[in-house]
Amino acid sequence: MAHSSDEDDENAISSRPPAYDLPTLNAPYRRKSSNLKRERTNSEENSSNGVVDKATSSSYAARVSKASSSEATGSKAKPIALDSDEEEVSEDHQAVEYSDDDLHVETSSSRNRDRLPLIPTDFYSIEEALQNFVAVFESRYGANHPPFHIGPLQEAISLAFDNPQVLERSPMAVYLHHDDSVASNIFVTQILCNSNVSQLLKRQFVNWAWDMTQEENRSKLIDWLAMLNMGDLADMLRQNATDRYPILVVLTRDRGTITPIVVCRGQDSPTTVIENLMHALDEYQRIKNRDNSDERERIERERVMQEQHDEYQRSLEADRAKDEERKRQQQLAIEEDAKRQREIEENEIRKAQLASSLPDEPPEGGNVITIRLRLPNGEFKIRRFKMEEPIRWLTTYAESIGYSMENYRLWNSAVPKEDVSTFDNSKSFAELNWPRREQIVVEEKL
């Protein structure tokens, strides 16, 4: 199986849509002046816990450059290039080869004596530690590297996997460095800072880095992984030997579980690393497509459930409205019945009062007028009055039996008929020349 050329790798990278393009936050942080003074005056006894700040970064870069030149004089790693059409490689991967001088230099304890650590053990915050990592990293290897997220591991995980738009999520690449590893410098210069690898990581991954050189920092990372339920990676790092660093681990989240899907080690070639990263992208794209389909189905289920809920709520509201209207009508009926009952009672009281105010009915004969009243219901009432009594007793009598002058008229038998309520009710029957027998028609006003 022949590997593709540099141009093919670049085309493979650019053919994939960019996911996260994080800015490179590489401003070094400030440290105590006593530490800086000790760095400037005693480089040979430089503590492994020292750091770089803005005031010393340029001088430190010069020292690192000088140290790198010295190392290069003693031993120079064989250059690694992406496979060309003229060179066949195995289907698995092309390993990086080291000369005897490489091994001697890389295992020498003097290699790190004049180096400031990528991450000291006495950092105040994770942001501070990672700012130091980037500053020292660039002083050693230059700025052509993937952008590392400056923040806690959990924050980088959230940035990679928690985008509400499922298809916009990215896999996460975690670079773990170890200064005492044989392959540390070669992996960084020829793999991690390779333009093809760096651009692929920049465009398609959320990148985070940590330095495993100091045991205290190594333990912190393993503890963080355990707290984040990433036990597989934590177990791997517990068992990982120093010479197995550096490591570039690609993480994906599947069904809520974050697992390492690809592990690139110090002996891998740029072509192998790119192939592994592309495989990780393909695998995570499959996961994202499935998750996106699941998300659409979930949204559709929630939409249907919401519609059913809304319909149920509308039905409940309609039932509630009907029940409230029924209760309102019942209350109105009760109030109306009570009102009618009060009116009846009041009317009965009034009729009784009117009846009690009437003069005694005289017997027949003598100076007496007999009045026959035809009621609206067809019944007849007969009442006698003395001729000298005023006609207002006639209207009073009509009201005492339930026919008030507000709602009824009393028509006499004259032609044309006359409304008795229009007469002067202070005059007597005799004064108005009423006959001894008279018929009155009680009629409801329209």
C-alpha positions in Angstrom: 0.0 0.0 0.0 1.5 3.3 -1.1 1.0 6.4 1.1 -0.1 9.7 -0.5 2.2 12.6 -1.1 2.4 15.9 0.9 0.0 17.4 -1.6 -2.5 14.6 -1.2 -2.4 15.0 2.6 -3.0 18.8 2.3 -5.9 18.1 -0.1 -7.3 15.6 2.4 -7.1 18.2 5.1 -8.7 21.0 3.2 -11.5 18.8 1.9 -13.0 18.6 5.3 -15.1 21.4 6.6 -13.6 23.4 9.5 -15.0 22.7 12.9 -13.4 24.9 15.6 -10.6 27.4 14.7 -9.4 28.4 18.2 -7.1 31.3 18.6 -3.6 30.6 20.0 -3.5 32.1 23.4 0.2 32.1 24.2 0.8 35.1 26.5 3.1 33.9 29.3 2.1 34.7 32.8 4.0 36.7 35.4 5.8 35.0 38.3 7.5 36.2 41.5 10.5 38.4 41.0 12.7 36.2 43.2 12.2 33.3 40.8 13.0 35.5 37.8 16.2 36.7 39.5 17.2 33.2 40.4 16.7 32.2 36.7 18.9 35.0 35.4 21.7 34.4 37.9 21.9 30.7 38.2 21.0 28.9 35.0 22.9 25.7 35.9 20.8 25.3 39.1 17.6 26.2 37.4 14.7 24.5 39.3 12.4 22.3 37.3 9.6 24.3 38.7 10.6 27.6 37.1 8.4 29.4 34.5 8.6 32.1 31.8 7.1 35.5 31.9 6.9 38.5 29.5 10.1 40.1 31.0 12.2 37.0 30.5 10.6 35.2 27.5 13.0 36.7 24.9 16.2 35.9 26.9 14.7 32.5 27.7 14.0 31.8 24.0 17.7 32.7 23.2 18.9 30.3 25.9 16.6 27.6 24.5 17.8 28.2 21.0 21.4 28.0 22.1 20.7 24.8 24.0 18.9 23.3 21.0 21.9 24.2 18.8 24.2 22.5 21.3 22.1 19.4 21.2 21.9 19.5 17.4 25.7 19.6 17.3 25.9 16.4 19.3 23.1 14.5 17.5 20.7 15.3 14.8 17.5 13.4 14.2 16.9 12.0 10.8 14.3 14.1 8.9 10.9 12.6 8.3 8.8 13.5 5.2 5.4 12.5 4.0 5.6 9.5 1.7 6.2 10.2 -2.0 5.1 8.2 -5.0 8.6 6.7 -5.2 8.5 5.2 -1.7 6.3 2.4 -0.5 5.4 1.9 3.2 3.7 -0.7 5.1 -0.1 -0.6 5.5 0.2 -0.1 9.3 2.5 2.9 9.6 5.9 4.2 8.9 7.9 4.4 12.1 10.4 7.2 13.0 14.0 5.9 13.1 16.5 7.1 15.6 20.3 7.1 15.4 22.5 6.0 18.2 23.3 9.7 18.8 19.6 10.4 19.0 19.1 7.9 21.7 22.2 9.1 23.6 21.1 12.7 23.6 17.4 12.0 24.4 18.3 9.8 27.4 20.9 12.1 28.8 19.9 13.7 32.1 21.7 16.8 31.1 19.2 17.4 28.3 16.7 19.1 30.6 19.1 20.7 33.0 19.0 24.1 31.4 15.4 23.9 30.3 12.5 25.5 32.0 9.6 23.0 32.3 6.6 23.3 30.0 4.4 23.3 33.1 5.9 23.9 36.6 4.4 22.3 39.7 3.7 25.5 41.5 1.2 27.1 39.1 -1.6 29.2 40.5 -4.3 28.2 38.0 -4.7 25.9 35.0 -4.9 28.9 32.7 -1.6 30.0 34.1 0.0 26.6 33.6 -1.2 26.3 30.0 -0.1 29.9 29.2 3.4 28.8 30.4 3.1 25.6 28.4 2.5 27.6 25.2 5.2 30.2 25.9 7.9 27.6 26.7 6.7 25.4 23.8 7.1 28.2 21.3 10.5 29.2 22.7 11.7 25.7 22.1 9.9 24.7 18.9 8.4 27.8 17.3 4.9 28.9 16.7 3.9 26.5 14.0 1.8 24.2 16.2 -1.9 23.5 16.7 -3.7 26.0 18.9 -4.0 24.7 22.4 -7.1 25.7 24.4 -6.1 27.8 27.4 -8.4 26.5 30.1 -9.3 23.5 32.2 -9.7 20.1 30.6 -13.5 20.0 31.4 -13.8 23.4 29.6 -12.1 22.0 26.5 -14.3 18.9 26.6 -17.4 21.1 26.7 -16.2 23.2 23.8 -15.7 20.1 21.7 -18.8 18.0 22.6 -21.5 20.3 24.0 -22.3 22.4 20.9 -26.2 22.5 20.6 -25.7 21.9 16.9 -24.7 18.3 16.8 -22.9 18.5 13.4 -20.8 21.4 14.6 -19.1 19.4 17.3 -15.5 18.4 17.0 -13.3 15.5 18.3 -10.8 16.5 20.9 -7.0 16.0 20.6 -5.0 15.8 23.8 -1.2 16.2 23.5 0.7 14.8 26.4 4.4 15.8 26.5 7.3 14.3 28.5 10.7 15.9 28.4 12.5 12.7 29.5 11.1 10.7 26.5 13.5 9.8 23.7 11.1 10.9 21.1 9.8 14.2 22.6 11.8 16.6 20.5 11.5 14.6 17.3 7.7 14.1 17.6 7.1 17.8 18.2 9.4 19.1 15.5 8.5 16.6 12.8 5.0 15.5 13.7 3.1 18.0 15.8 4.6 21.0 14.1 4.4 19.5 10.7 2.3 21.9 8.6 -0.1 19.2 7.4 -0.7 17.7 10.9 -0.8 21.2 12.5 -3.4 22.5 10.0 -5.5 19.4 10.3 -5.6 19.7 14.1 -6.3 23.4 13.9 -9.2 23.1 11.5 -10.9 19.9 12.7 -10.1 19.4 16.4 -10.3 21.1 19.8 -6.8 20.8 21.1 -5.6 20.6 24.7 -2.1 19.9 26.0 -0.4 18.9 29.3 3.1 18.2 30.5 3.7 14.8 32.1 7.3 15.3 33.0 6.7 16.2 36.6 5.1 13.4 38.6 2.9 15.9 40.5 1.5 17.2 37.2 1.0 13.7 35.9 -0.9 12.7 39.0 -3.1 15.8 38.7 -4.1 15.0 35.1 -4.9 11.4 36.1 -7.1 12.6 39.0 -8.9 15.0 36.6 -9.6 12.2 34.2 -11.0 10.0 37.0 -13.3 12.8 38.1 -14.5 13.3 34.6 -15.3 9.5 34.3 -12.6 9.0 31.7 -11.2 5.9 33.4 -9.9 4.2 30.2 -7.5 7.1 29.5 -6.5 7.4 33.2 -5.7 3.7 33.3 -3.7 3.9 30.1 -1.6 6.9 31.5 -1.0 5.1 34.8 0.6 2.2 32.9 2.3 4.3 30.2 6.1 4.3 30.4 8.2 7.4 29.9 9.7 6.2 26.6 6.1 5.8 25.2 5.6 9.6 25.2 4.7 11.9 23.6 1.1 10.9 23.1 -1.5 12.5 20.9 -4.9 11.1 22.0 -8.1 11.7 20.1 -11.2 11.7 22.2 -14.8 11.3 21.1 -18.0 11.2 23.0 -20.4 8.4 22.1 -23.7 8.0 24.0 -22.4 10.3 26.7 -19.2 8.4 27.3 -15.8 10.0 26.4 -13.3 7.5 25.2 -9.9 7.5 23.4 -10.5 6.5 19.8 -7.0 7.0 18.4 -3.6 7.1 20.1 -0.6 8.5 18.2 2.8 7.9 19.8 6.3 9.3 19.5 7.4 6.7 16.9 4.7 7.4 14.4 5.3 9.1 11.1 3.5 12.2 9.9 1.6 10.1 7.4 0.5 7.6 10.0 -0.6 10.4 12.3 -2.6 12.1 9.5 -4.2 8.7 8.6 -5.1 8.1 12.3 -6.6 11.6 12.6 -8.6 11.2 9.4 -9.8 7.9 10.7 -10.9 9.6 14.0 -12.7 12.3 12.0 -14.5 9.7 9.9 -15.5 7.7 13.0 -16.7 10.8 14.9 -18.6 12.0 11.8 -20.4 8.6 11.9 -21.2 9.2 15.6 -22.4 12.8 14.9 -24.6 11.7 12.0 -26.2 9.1 14.3 -26.5 11.5 17.1 -28.0 14.1 14.8 -30.5 11.6 13.5 -31.3 10.7 17.1 -31.6 14.4 18.0 -34.1 15.0 15.1 -36.1 12.0 16.2 -36.1 13.3 19.7 -37.2 16.8 18.6 -39.9 15.2 16.5 -41.1 13.1 19.5 -41.0 16.1 21.7 -43.0 18.1 19.1 -45.7 15.4 18.9 -45.8 15.2 22.7 -46.0 18.9 22.9 -48.9 19.0 20.4 -50.6 16.3 22.4 -50.0 18.2 25.6 -51.3 21.4 24.1 -54.4 19.6 22.7 -55.0 18.1 26.1 -54.6 21.5 27.8 -57.0 23.0 25.3 -59.5 20.3 26.0 -59.0 20.8 29.7 -59.5 24.5 29.3 -62.6 24.0 27.2 -64.0 21.7 29.9 -63.0 24.1 32.6 -64.7 26.9 30.7 -67.9 24.8 30.3 -67.9 23.9 33.9 -67.4 27.6 34.9 -70.2 28.6 32.6 -72.5 26.0 34.0 -71.6 27.1 37.6 -72.1 30.7 36.5 -75.5 29.9 35.1 -76.5 28.0 38.2 -75.4 30.9 40.3 -77.4 33.3 38.2 -80.4 31.0 38.4 -80.0 30.9 42.2 -79.7 34.6 42.4 -82.6 35.1 40.0 -84.8 32.8 42.0 -83.8 34.6 45.2 -84.6 37.9 43.6 -88.0 36.6 42.4 -88.7 35.2 45.8 -87.8 38.5 47.4 -90.0 40.3 44.9 -92.9 37.9 45.6 -92.4 38.4 49.3 -92.2 42.1 49.0 -95.2 42.1 46.7 -97.2 40.0 49.1 -96.3 42.3 52.0 -97.3 45.3 49.8 -100.6 43.7 48.8 -101.3 42.9 52.4 -100.6 46.5 53.4 -102.8 47.8 50.6 -105.6 45.4 51.5 -105.4 46.5 55.1 -105.7 50.1 54.1 -109.0 49.5 52.2 -112.2 50.5 53.9 -114.6 47.8 54.9 -116.7 46.4 52.1 -120.3 47.5 52.5 -123.2 45.2 52.1 -125.4 45.3 49.0 -128.2 47.9 48.7 -128.4 51.5 49.7 -125.8 53.9 48.4 -123.4 51.3 47.2 -121.6 50.7 43.8 -120.8 47.1 42.8 -117.7 46.8 40.5 -117.0 43.6 38.6 -113.3 43.4 37.5 -112.3 41.1 34.7 -108.7 40.0 35.2 -106.1 39.2 32.5 -106.3 35.5 33.3 -110.1 35.5 32.6 -111.1 35.4 36.2 -113.5 37.9 37.8 -113.4 39.8 41.1 -116.3 41.7 42.6 -115.8 44.5 45.1 -118.4 46.9 46.6 -117.7 50.5 47.5 -119.8 53.3 49.0 -120.7 55.9 46.3 -119.2 58.7 48.4 -115.8 57.0 48.7 -113.1 58.2 46.3 -112.2 56.1 43.2 -108.7 55.7 44.5 -109.9 52.8 46.5 -110.7 51.0 43.3 -107.0 51.3 42.1 -105.9 50.4 45.6 -108.0 47.3 45.5 -106.6 46.3 42.1 -103.1 46.7 43.4 -104.0 44.7 46.5 -104.8 41.7 44.3 -101.6 42.1 42.4 -102.3 44.5 39.5 -100.2 47.6 40.1 -100.9 50.7 38.1 -97.3 50.7 36.9 -98.0 47.6 34.8 -101.8 47.5 34.3 -104.6 49.7 33.1 -108.2 49.8 34.3 -110.7 50.4 31.5 -114.3 51.3 32.3 -117.4 50.4 30.3 -118.0 53.9 28.7 -117.9 54.4 25.0 -115.2 55.1 24.2 -113.7 53.3 27.1 -111.6 55.3 29.6 -108.6 54.6 31.6 -109.6 54.9 35.3 -106.0 55.6 36.3 -106.2 58.9 34.5 -109.1 60.2 36.6 -108.8 62.5 39.5 -108.6 59.7 42.2 -109.6 62.1 44.9 -113.2 62.4 43.6 -115.9 60.0 44.6 -117.8 57.6 42.5 -120.9 59.8 42.9 -119.0 62.9 41.8 -117.9 61.1 38.6 -121.4 59.8 38.0 -120.5 56.2 38.0 -123.5 53.8 37.7 -124.5 51.5 40.5 -123.0 48.6 38.6 -119.8 48.9 36.6 -117.5 46.5 34.8 -113.8 47.2 34.8 -111.3 45.4 32.4 -107.8 45.0 33.9 -105.3 45.0 31.0 -101.5 44.7 31.0 -99.6 47.6 29.6 -97.6 46.9 26.5 
